[in-house]
Amino acid sequence: MKHTTLDNWDIAMQLNYSEESNMARDFRKELGYCPSEARIRLSEITPQELLL
């Protein structure tokens, strides 16, 4: 997400989700925050720190 200009909808479609909200739900379930927040966090910290 840090190195792409694709928006969340385009990423969801490339991952074969039928809706962006389905991807966001799974993303939130796995990481505890939504994809939009991940983009903000990635701009502030390294990807490794994001997973801690």
C-alpha distance matrix in Angstrom:
0.0 3.8 5.5 5.6 8.0 7.9 8.6 8.5 11.9 11.2 8.6 11.5 14.0 12.8 12.9 16.4 16.3 19.0 17.6 14.3 16.3 16.9 13.3 13.0 16.3 15.5 12.3 14.6 17.4 15.7 14.0 16.1 13.9 12.0 8.4 9.4 10.8 7.9 6.3 9.9 10.5 7.9 9.8 12.9 12.8 11.9 9.8 13.4 14.7 12.1 13.8 17.3
3.8 0.0 3.8 5.9 8.4 9.9 10.9 11.6 15.1 14.2 12.1 15.1 17.6 16.2 16.5 20.1 20.0 22.7 21.2 17.8 19.6 20.4 16.9 16.2 19.4 18.7 15.2 17.1 20.0 18.1 15.8 17.8 15.5 14.2 10.8 10.9 11.6 8.7 6.3 9.0 9.4 6.1 7.0 10.3 10.4 9.6 8.6 12.4 13.4 11.6 14.0 17.1
5.5 3.8 0.0 3.8 7.0 9.0 11.3 12.7 15.7 13.9 12.2 15.7 17.4 15.4 16.4 19.9 20.6 23.2 22.1 19.1 21.4 22.1 18.5 18.5 21.8 20.9 17.7 20.0 22.7 20.7 18.8 21.1 18.9 17.3 13.7 14.0 15.1 12.3 9.9 12.6 13.1 9.7 10.1 13.4 13.4 12.0 11.1 14.6 16.3 14.8 16.9 20.0
5.6 5.9 3.8 0.0 3.8 5.4 8.2 10.2 12.6 10.5 9.4 13.1 14.4 12.7 14.3 17.5 18.2 20.5 19.4 16.5 19.3 20.2 16.8 17.1 20.6 20.0 17.2 19.7 22.5 20.9 19.5 21.6 19.1 16.8 13.0 13.2 15.2 13.0 10.3 13.4 14.7 11.8 12.2 15.8 16.3 15.2 13.9 17.5 19.1 17.1 19.0 22.3
8.0 8.4 7.0 3.8 0.0 3.8 6.4 9.5 11.5 9.6 9.9 13.4 14.3 13.4 15.6 18.3 18.6 20.3 18.9 16.0 19.0 20.4 17.5 17.5 21.2 21.2 18.6 20.9 23.9 22.9 21.4 23.0 20.1 17.4 13.7 13.0 15.6 14.2 11.0 13.8 16.0 13.6 13.3 17.0 18.2 17.9 16.9 20.6 21.7 19.5 21.7 25.0
7.9 9.9 9.0 5.4 3.8 0.0 3.8 6.6 7.9 5.8 6.4 9.8 10.6 10.0 12.3 14.7 14.9 16.5 15.3 12.6 15.8 17.1 14.4 14.8 18.6 18.5 16.4 18.9 21.8 21.0 20.1 21.7 18.9 15.8 12.2 12.1 15.2 13.9 11.4 14.6 16.8 14.8 15.2 18.9 19.8 19.4 17.7 21.3 22.5 19.9 21.6 25.0
8.6 10.9 11.3 8.2 6.4 3.8 0.0 3.8 5.5 5.4 6.4 8.8 10.2 10.9 12.6 14.6 13.8 15.0 13.0 10.0 12.9 14.8 12.4 12.3 16.0 16.7 14.7 16.7 19.8 19.7 18.7 19.7 16.6 13.2 9.9 9.4 12.9 12.4 10.2 13.2 15.7 14.5 15.0 18.5 19.8 19.8 18.2 21.8 22.5 19.4 21.2 24.5
8.5 11.6 12.7 10.2 9.5 6.6 3.8 0.0 3.8 5.5 5.1 6.1 8.6 9.9 10.5 12.4 11.0 12.5 10.2 6.8 9.4 11.2 8.7 8.5 12.3 13.0 11.2 13.2 16.2 16.3 15.7 16.6 13.8 10.2 7.1 7.7 11.2 10.8 9.7 12.9 14.9 14.3 15.5 18.6 19.5 19.5 17.4 20.7 21.3 17.9 19.2 22.6
11.9 15.1 15.7 12.6 11.5 7.9 5.5 3.8 0.0 3.8 5.4 5.1 6.3 8.7 9.9 10.7 9.2 9.7 7.6 5.1 8.6 10.3 8.8 9.6 12.9 13.9 13.0 15.2 17.8 18.3 18.3 19.2 16.5 12.8 10.3 11.0 14.6 14.4 13.5 16.5 18.7 18.1 19.3 22.4 23.3 23.2 20.9 24.2 24.9 21.5 22.5 25.9
11.2 14.2 13.9 10.5 9.6 5.8 5.4 5.5 3.8 0.0 3.8 5.4 5.1 6.2 8.6 9.9 9.8 10.9 10.0 8.3 12.0 12.9 10.8 12.3 15.7 15.8 14.8 17.5 19.9 19.8 19.8 21.3 18.8 15.4 12.3 13.1 16.6 15.7 14.4 17.8 19.7 18.4 19.5 22.9 23.6 23.0 20.7 24.0 25.2 22.1 23.0 26.6
8.6 12.1 12.2 9.4 9.9 6.4 6.4 5.1 5.4 3.8 0.0 3.8 5.4 5.1 6.2 8.7 8.8 11.1 10.4 8.3 11.5 11.7 8.8 10.5 13.8 13.2 11.9 15.0 17.2 16.6 16.7 18.6 16.4 13.4 10.1 11.9 14.9 13.4 12.6 16.2 17.6 16.0 17.8 21.0 21.1 20.2 17.6 20.6 22.1 19.0 19.6 23.3
11.5 15.1 15.7 13.1 13.4 9.8 8.8 6.1 5.1 5.4 3.8 0.0 3.8 5.5 5.1 6.4 5.3 7.6 7.0 5.4 8.6 8.2 5.9 8.4 11.2 10.8 10.4 13.5 15.3 15.2 16.0 17.6 15.8 12.7 10.3 12.5 15.5 14.4 14.4 17.9 19.1 18.2 20.2 23.1 23.2 22.4 19.5 22.3 23.5 20.1 20.3 23.9
14.0 17.6 17.4 14.4 14.3 10.6 10.2 8.6 6.3 5.1 5.4 3.8 0.0 3.8 5.3 5.0 5.4 6.7 7.4 7.5 11.0 10.5 9.1 11.9 14.3 13.9 14.1 17.1 18.7 18.7 19.7 21.3 19.6 16.4 14.0 15.8 19.1 18.0 17.6 21.1 22.5 21.3 23.1 26.2 26.4 25.4 22.5 25.3 26.9 23.6 23.8 27.4
12.8 16.2 15.4 12.7 13.4 10.0 10.9 9.9 8.7 6.2 5.1 5.5 3.8 0.0 3.8 5.4 7.5 9.8 11.0 10.5 13.9 13.0 10.7 13.6 16.1 14.9 14.6 18.1 19.5 18.7 19.7 21.9 20.4 17.5 14.7 16.8 19.8 18.0 17.5 21.2 22.2 20.4 22.4 25.5 25.3 23.9 20.9 23.6 25.6 22.6 22.7 26.4
12.9 16.5 16.4 14.3 15.6 12.3 12.6 10.5 9.9 8.6 6.2 5.1 5.3 3.8 0.0 3.8 5.7 9.1 10.3 9.9 12.6 10.8 8.4 11.7 13.6 11.8 11.9 15.6 16.4 15.6 17.0 19.4 18.4 15.9 13.6 16.4 18.9 16.9 17.3 20.9 21.5 20.0 22.4 25.2 24.6 23.1 19.7 22.0 24.0 21.0 20.5 24.2
16.4 20.1 19.9 17.5 18.3 14.7 14.6 12.4 10.7 9.9 8.7 6.4 5.0 5.4 3.8 0.0 3.8 6.4 8.8 9.9 12.4 10.3 9.2 12.9 14.2 12.8 13.9 17.2 17.7 17.5 19.4 21.4 20.5 17.9 16.0 18.7 21.4 19.9 20.3 23.9 24.6 23.4 25.8 28.6 28.1 26.8 23.4 25.6 27.5 24.3 23.7 27.3
16.3 20.0 20.6 18.2 18.6 14.9 13.8 11.0 9.2 9.8 8.8 5.3 5.4 7.5 5.7 3.8 0.0 3.8 5.4 6.8 8.8 6.7 6.3 9.9 11.0 10.3 11.8 14.7 15.3 15.8 17.7 19.1 18.1 15.3 14.0 16.6 19.3 18.4 19.1 22.4 23.3 22.6 25.0 27.6 27.4 26.5 23.3 25.5 26.9 23.4 22.9 26.4
19.0 22.7 23.2 20.5 20.3 16.5 15.0 12.5 9.7 10.9 11.1 7.6 6.7 9.8 9.1 6.4 3.8 0.0 3.8 7.0 8.8 7.4 8.6 11.6 12.4 12.7 14.5 16.8 17.5 18.6 20.5 21.4 20.2 17.2 16.1 18.2 21.2 20.8 21.3 24.4 25.7 25.3 27.4 30.1 30.2 29.6 26.5 28.9 30.1 26.5 26.2 29.5
17.6 21.2 22.1 19.4 18.9 15.3 13.0 10.2 7.6 10.0 10.4 7.0 7.4 11.0 10.3 8.8 5.4 3.8 0.0 3.8 5.3 5.4 7.0 9.0 10.2 11.4 12.8 14.6 15.9 17.4 18.7 19.2 17.5 14.3 13.5 15.2 18.2 18.4 18.9 21.6 23.2 23.2 25.1 27.7 28.1 28.0 25.1 27.7 28.4 24.7 24.8 28.0
14.3 17.8 19.1 16.5 16.0 12.6 10.0 6.8 5.1 8.3 8.3 5.4 7.5 10.5 9.9 9.9 6.8 7.0 3.8 0.0 3.8 5.4 5.3 6.2 8.7 10.1 10.5 12.2 14.2 15.5 16.2 16.6 14.5 11.1 9.9 11.4 14.6 14.8 15.1 17.9 19.5 19.6 21.4 24.0 24.6 24.6 21.9 24.7 25.2 21.5 21.9 25.1
16.3 19.6 21.4 19.3 19.0 15.8 12.9 9.4 8.6 12.0 11.5 8.6 11.0 13.9 12.6 12.4 8.8 8.8 5.3 3.8 0.0 3.8 5.4 4.9 6.0 8.6 9.6 10.2 12.1 14.2 15.0 14.7 12.9 9.8 10.1 11.6 14.1 14.9 16.0 18.2 19.6 20.3 22.3 24.4 24.9 25.3 22.7 25.1 25.2 21.4 21.6 24.4
16.9 20.4 22.1 20.2 20.4 17.1 14.8 11.2 10.3 12.9 11.7 8.2 10.5 13.0 10.8 10.3 6.7 7.4 5.4 5.4 3.8 0.0 3.8 5.4 5.1 6.3 8.5 9.9 10.6 12.5 14.2 14.5 13.6 11.0 11.3 13.8 15.9 15.9 17.5 20.0 20.9 21.3 23.8 25.7 25.8 25.6 22.6 24.6 25.1 21.4 21.0 23.9
13.3 16.9 18.5 16.8 17.5 14.4 12.4 8.7 8.8 10.8 8.8 5.9 9.1 10.7 8.4 9.2 6.3 8.6 7.0 5.3 5.4 3.8 0.0 3.8 5.4 5.2 5.9 8.5 9.8 10.6 12.0 13.0 11.8 9.2 8.5 11.5 13.6 13.0 14.5 17.4 18.0 18.0 20.6 22.7 22.6 22.2 19.1 21.2 21.9 18.3 18.0 21.1
13.0 16.2 18.5 17.1 17.5 14.8 12.3 8.5 9.6 12.3 10.5 8.4 11.9 13.6 11.7 12.9 9.9 11.6 9.0 6.2 4.9 5.4 3.8 0.0 3.8 5.5 4.9 6.0 8.4 9.9 10.3 10.4 8.6 5.7 6.1 8.8 10.5 10.7 12.5 14.8 15.5 16.2 18.7 20.5 20.6 20.8 18.1 20.3 20.4 16.6 16.7 19.5
16.3 19.4 21.8 20.6 21.2 18.6 16.0 12.3 12.9 15.7 13.8 11.2 14.3 16.1 13.6 14.2 11.0 12.4 10.2 8.7 6.0 5.1 5.4 3.8 0.0 3.8 5.4 5.2 6.1 8.7 10.1 9.6 9.1 7.5 9.2 11.9 12.8 13.1 15.6 17.5 17.8 18.8 21.5 22.9 22.7 22.9 20.1 21.7 21.6 17.9 17.4 19.9
15.5 18.7 20.9 20.0 21.2 18.5 16.7 13.0 13.9 15.8 13.2 10.8 13.9 14.9 11.8 12.8 10.3 12.7 11.4 10.1 8.6 6.3 5.2 5.5 3.8 0.0 3.8 5.4 5.0 6.2 8.6 9.5 9.8 8.9 9.8 13.2 14.0 13.2 15.9 18.2 17.9 18.4 21.5 22.9 22.1 21.7 18.5 19.8 20.2 16.7 15.5 18.2
12.3 15.2 17.7 17.2 18.6 16.4 14.7 11.2 13.0 14.8 11.9 10.4 14.1 14.6 11.9 13.9 11.8 14.5 12.8 10.5 9.6 8.5 5.9 4.9 5.4 3.8 0.0 3.8 5.5 5.3 6.0 7.5 7.1 6.2 6.6 10.3 10.7 9.5 12.3 14.7 14.2 14.6 17.8 19.1 18.4 18.0 14.9 16.5 16.8 13.2 12.5 15.4
14.6 17.1 20.0 19.7 20.9 18.9 16.7 13.2 15.2 17.5 15.0 13.5 17.1 18.1 15.6 17.2 14.7 16.8 14.6 12.2 10.2 9.9 8.5 6.0 5.2 5.4 3.8 0.0 3.8 5.5 5.3 4.6 4.6 4.9 7.5 10.3 9.8 9.7 13.0 14.4 13.8 15.2 18.2 18.9 18.4 18.8 16.1 17.4 16.9 13.2 12.7 14.9
17.4 20.0 22.7 22.5 23.9 21.8 19.8 16.2 17.8 19.9 17.2 15.3 18.7 19.5 16.4 17.7 15.3 17.5 15.9 14.2 12.1 10.6 9.8 8.4 6.1 5.0 5.5 3.8 0.0 3.8 5.9 5.7 7.7 8.7 11.0 14.0 13.4 13.0 16.4 17.9 16.9 18.1 21.4 21.9 20.9 20.8 17.9 18.6 18.3 14.9 13.5 15.3
15.7 18.1 20.7 20.9 22.9 21.0 19.7 16.3 18.3 19.8 16.6 15.2 18.7 18.7 15.6 17.5 15.8 18.6 17.4 15.5 14.2 12.5 10.6 9.9 8.7 6.2 5.3 5.5 3.8 0.0 3.8 6.0 8.3 9.7 11.0 14.4 13.5 12.0 15.5 17.3 15.7 16.3 19.9 20.3 18.8 18.2 15.0 15.3 15.6 12.4 10.4 12.6
14.0 15.8 18.8 19.5 21.4 20.1 18.7 15.7 18.3 19.8 16.7 16.0 19.7 19.7 17.0 19.4 17.7 20.5 18.7 16.2 15.0 14.2 12.0 10.3 10.1 8.6 6.0 5.3 5.9 3.8 0.0 3.8 5.7 7.9 9.3 12.2 10.6 9.1 12.7 14.1 12.1 13.2 16.6 16.8 15.3 15.1 12.3 12.8 12.4 9.1 7.7 9.9
16.1 17.8 21.1 21.6 23.0 21.7 19.7 16.6 19.2 21.3 18.6 17.6 21.3 21.9 19.4 21.4 19.1 21.4 19.2 16.6 14.7 14.5 13.0 10.4 9.6 9.5 7.5 4.6 5.7 6.0 3.8 0.0 3.8 7.1 9.8 12.0 9.9 9.8 13.5 14.1 12.5 14.5 17.5 17.3 16.5 17.1 14.9 15.4 14.2 10.9 10.2 11.4
13.9 15.5 18.9 19.1 20.1 18.9 16.6 13.8 16.5 18.8 16.4 15.8 19.6 20.4 18.4 20.5 18.1 20.2 17.5 14.5 12.9 13.6 11.8 8.6 9.1 9.8 7.1 4.6 7.7 8.3 5.7 3.8 0.0 3.8 6.8 8.3 6.4 7.0 10.5 10.9 10.1 12.3 15.0 15.2 15.1 16.1 14.2 15.6 14.3 10.7 11.2 12.9
12.0 14.2 17.3 16.8 17.4 15.8 13.2 10.2 12.8 15.4 13.4 12.7 16.4 17.5 15.9 17.9 15.3 17.2 14.3 11.1 9.8 11.0 9.2 5.7 7.5 8.9 6.2 4.9 8.7 9.7 7.9 7.1 3.8 0.0 3.8 5.5 5.4 6.4 9.0 10.2 10.6 12.3 14.6 15.7 16.1 17.0 15.0 17.1 16.3 12.5 13.5 15.8
8.4 10.8 13.7 13.0 13.7 12.2 9.9 7.1 10.3 12.3 10.1 10.3 14.0 14.7 13.6 16.0 14.0 16.1 13.5 9.9 10.1 11.3 8.5 6.1 9.2 9.8 6.6 7.5 11.0 11.0 9.3 9.8 6.8 3.8 0.0 3.8 5.4 4.9 6.4 8.9 9.7 10.3 12.6 14.5 14.9 15.4 13.2 16.0 15.8 12.1 13.3 16.3
9.4 10.9 14.0 13.2 13.0 12.1 9.4 7.7 11.0 13.1 11.9 12.5 15.8 16.8 16.4 18.7 16.6 18.2 15.2 11.4 11.6 13.8 11.5 8.8 11.9 13.2 10.3 10.3 14.0 14.4 12.2 12.0 8.3 5.5 3.8 0.0 3.8 5.3 5.2 6.7 8.8 10.0 11.2 13.2 14.6 15.9 14.5 17.6 16.8 13.4 15.4 18.0
10.8 11.6 15.1 15.2 15.6 15.2 12.9 11.2 14.6 16.6 14.9 15.5 19.1 19.8 18.9 21.4 19.3 21.2 18.2 14.6 14.1 15.9 13.6 10.5 12.8 14.0 10.7 9.8 13.4 13.5 10.6 9.9 6.4 5.4 5.4 3.8 0.0 3.8 5.4 5.1 6.1 8.5 10.0 10.9 12.2 14.0 13.0 15.6 14.2 10.8 13.2 15.1
7.9 8.7 12.3 13.0 14.2 13.9 12.4 10.8 14.4 15.7 13.4 14.4 18.0 18.0 16.9 19.9 18.4 20.8 18.4 14.8 14.9 15.9 13.0 10.7 13.1 13.2 9.5 9.7 13.0 12.0 9.1 9.8 7.0 6.4 4.9 5.3 3.8 0.0 3.8 5.4 5.0 5.9 8.5 9.8 10.1 11.0 9.5 12.3 11.5 8.0 10.3 12.9
6.3 6.3 9.9 10.3 11.0 11.4 10.2 9.7 13.5 14.4 12.6 14.4 17.6 17.5 17.3 20.3 19.1 21.3 18.9 15.1 16.0 17.5 14.5 12.5 15.6 15.9 12.3 13.0 16.4 15.5 12.7 13.5 10.5 9.0 6.4 5.2 5.4 3.8 0.0 3.8 5.5 5.1 6.3 8.9 10.1 11.2 10.3 13.7 13.2 10.4 13.1 15.8
9.9 9.0 12.6 13.4 13.8 14.6 13.2 12.9 16.5 17.8 16.2 17.9 21.1 21.2 20.9 23.9 22.4 24.4 21.6 17.9 18.2 20.0 17.4 14.8 17.5 18.2 14.7 14.4 17.9 17.3 14.1 14.1 10.9 10.2 8.9 6.7 5.1 5.4 3.8 0.0 3.8 5.5 5.3 6.7 9.0 11.3 11.5 14.6 13.1 10.6 14.0 15.8
10.5 9.4 13.1 14.7 16.0 16.8 15.7 14.9 18.7 19.7 17.6 19.1 22.5 22.2 21.5 24.6 23.3 25.7 23.2 19.5 19.6 20.9 18.0 15.5 17.8 17.9 14.2 13.8 16.9 15.7 12.1 12.5 10.1 10.6 9.7 8.8 6.1 5.0 5.5 3.8 0.0 3.8 5.4 5.2 6.1 8.4 8.7 11.3 9.4 7.1 10.6 12.1
7.9 6.1 9.7 11.8 13.6 14.8 14.5 14.3 18.1 18.4 16.0 18.2 21.3 20.4 20.0 23.4 22.6 25.3 23.2 19.6 20.3 21.3 18.0 16.2 18.8 18.4 14.6 15.2 18.1 16.3 13.2 14.5 12.3 12.3 10.3 10.0 8.5 5.9 5.1 5.5 3.8 0.0 3.8 5.3 5.3 6.2 6.3 9.6 9.0 7.1 10.5 12.7
9.8 7.0 10.1 12.2 13.3 15.2 15.0 15.5 19.3 19.5 17.8 20.2 23.1 22.4 22.4 25.8 25.0 27.4 25.1 21.4 22.3 23.8 20.6 18.7 21.5 21.5 17.8 18.2 21.4 19.9 16.6 17.5 15.0 14.6 12.6 11.2 10.0 8.5 6.3 5.3 5.4 3.8 0.0 3.8 6.0 7.9 9.4 12.6 11.6 10.4 14.1 15.8
12.9 10.3 13.4 15.8 17.0 18.9 18.5 18.6 22.4 22.9 21.0 23.1 26.2 25.5 25.2 28.6 27.6 30.1 27.7 24.0 24.4 25.7 22.7 20.5 22.9 22.9 19.1 18.9 21.9 20.3 16.8 17.3 15.2 15.7 14.5 13.2 10.9 9.8 8.9 6.7 5.2 5.3 3.8 0.0 3.8 7.2 9.6 11.9 9.9 9.5 13.3 14.2
12.8 10.4 13.4 16.3 18.2 19.8 19.8 19.5 23.3 23.6 21.1 23.2 26.4 25.3 24.6 28.1 27.4 30.2 28.1 24.6 24.9 25.8 22.6 20.6 22.7 22.1 18.4 18.4 20.9 18.8 15.3 16.5 15.1 16.1 14.9 14.6 12.2 10.1 10.1 9.0 6.1 5.3 6.0 3.8 0.0 3.8 6.6 8.3 6.4 6.9 10.4 11.1
11.9 9.6 12.0 15.2 17.9 19.4 19.8 19.5 23.2 23.0 20.2 22.4 25.4 23.9 23.1 26.8 26.5 29.6 28.0 24.6 25.3 25.6 22.2 20.8 22.9 21.7 18.0 18.8 20.8 18.2 15.1 17.1 16.1 17.0 15.4 15.9 14.0 11.0 11.2 11.3 8.4 6.2 7.9 7.2 3.8 0.0 3.8 5.4 5.3 6.5 9.2 10.5
9.8 8.6 11.1 13.9 16.9 17.7 18.2 17.4 20.9 20.7 17.6 19.5 22.5 20.9 19.7 23.4 23.3 26.5 25.1 21.9 22.7 22.6 19.1 18.1 20.1 18.5 14.9 16.1 17.9 15.0 12.3 14.9 14.2 15.0 13.2 14.5 13.0 9.5 10.3 11.5 8.7 6.3 9.4 9.6 6.6 3.8 0.0 3.8 5.5 5.0 6.8 9.3
13.4 12.4 14.6 17.5 20.6 21.3 21.8 20.7 24.2 24.0 20.6 22.3 25.3 23.6 22.0 25.6 25.5 28.9 27.7 24.7 25.1 24.6 21.2 20.3 21.7 19.8 16.5 17.4 18.6 15.3 12.8 15.4 15.6 17.1 16.0 17.6 15.6 12.3 13.7 14.6 11.3 9.6 12.6 11.9 8.3 5.4 3.8 0.0 3.8 5.4 5.6 7.1
14.7 13.4 16.3 19.1 21.7 22.5 22.5 21.3 24.9 25.2 22.1 23.5 26.9 25.6 24.0 27.5 26.9 30.1 28.4 25.2 25.2 25.1 21.9 20.4 21.6 20.2 16.8 16.9 18.3 15.6 12.4 14.2 14.3 16.3 15.8 16.8 14.2 11.5 13.2 13.1 9.4 9.0 11.6 9.9 6.4 5.3 5.5 3.8 0.0 3.8 5.4 5.4
12.1 11.6 14.8 17.1 19.5 19.9 19.4 17.9 21.5 22.1 19.0 20.1 23.6 22.6 21.0 24.3 23.4 26.5 24.7 21.5 21.4 21.4 18.3 16.6 17.9 16.7 13.2 13.2 14.9 12.4 9.1 10.9 10.7 12.5 12.1 13.4 10.8 8.0 10.4 10.6 7.1 7.1 10.4 9.5 6.9 6.5 5.0 5.4 3.8 0.0 3.8 5.6
13.8 14.0 16.9 19.0 21.7 21.6 21.2 19.2 22.5 23.0 19.6 20.3 23.8 22.7 20.5 23.7 22.9 26.2 24.8 21.9 21.6 21.0 18.0 16.7 17.4 15.5 12.5 12.7 13.5 10.4 7.7 10.2 11.2 13.5 13.3 15.4 13.2 10.3 13.1 14.0 10.6 10.5 14.1 13.3 10.4 9.2 6.8 5.6 5.4 3.8 0.0 3.8
17.3 17.1 20.0 22.3 25.0 25.0 24.5 22.6 25.9 26.6 23.3 23.9 27.4 26.4 24.2 27.3 26.4 29.5 28.0 25.1 24.4 23.9 21.1 19.5 19.9 18.2 15.4 14.9 15.3 12.6 9.9 11.4 12.9 15.8 16.3 18.0 15.1 12.9 15.8 15.8 12.1 12.7 15.8 14.2 11.1 10.5 9.3 7.1 5.4 5.6 3.8 0.0
